[in-house]
């Protein structure tokens, strides 16, 4: 199933997308059939597999009154208030490319100052540390600034460098500590598209202090348009990923290029404490999945569309204050 949170005049509602571009109002479908359905996506995740099976049956044979055309509703972030959001470095090629770009930027500065560029480019400062391959590195992202499909991304007034990052994410359904590798996938409720919006000029200031990414990413984290449940995918690690700006494709990649997988993150993160149903783990950026790598920048009014095969397209407009 592709589960959504939507609004159609009655506040946040729980729904499911159908192949015919309609939305099943799951709360109404449950009421019409006399079946209890959790009111929210978080409630559904916490309710577990039995509740998910009830929802599957409602989606397979909904009453007509519970079905609406997609154009009649406004899709919201599928999980508007995740309990936690960690963005992880599961794609490593992007990290290597970004470090190369940073080395070139530093080299240009040194050339202006009369320094040697070769020493800069060879510096260990711009080489991906081995720890990124030995374990899953992550940072805690701002789970209070969740942006859904079709919402404007209002850029920080003190930033002039707007960028997107083409990612996807898993949503945790289970809980537990010291989860075994063979049990890790069963902890995944589903997957969504994730845009790790980045104010590069603000981010680079924090990184210069060996901190960050800090305020360069705090203002917006985009997810949507749905959460595709785990059973939708025979192999989630063979999905096409694309990013387009104003209808022009900028980036194309695949989930197959992940160095670490979500299951690796689940195993590692559960060593430090229990996972929580409804927390989100971001993948990090696929190779060439951002303007920074491509030497391209976004402008006021640009429409950014991120797509992941089997999940859908997350579409937003960037605007300056």
Secondary structure, 3 states (H helix, E strand, C coil): CEEEEEECCCCEEEEEECCCCEEEEHHHHHHHHCCCCCCCHHHHHHHCHHHHHHHHHHHHCCCHHHEEEHHHCEEECCCCCCCCEEEECCCCHHHHHHHHHHHHHHHHHHHHCCCCHHHHHHCHHHCCCCHHHHCCCEEECCCCCEECCCCEEEECCCCCCEECCEEEEEEECCCECCCCHHHCHHHEEEEEEEECCEEHHHHHHHHHCCCCCCHHHHCCEEEEEEEEEHHHCCCHHHCEEEEEECCEEEEEEEHHHCCCCHHHHHHHHCCCCCECCCCEEECCCCCCCCHHHHCCCECCCCEEEEEECCCEEEEEEEEEC
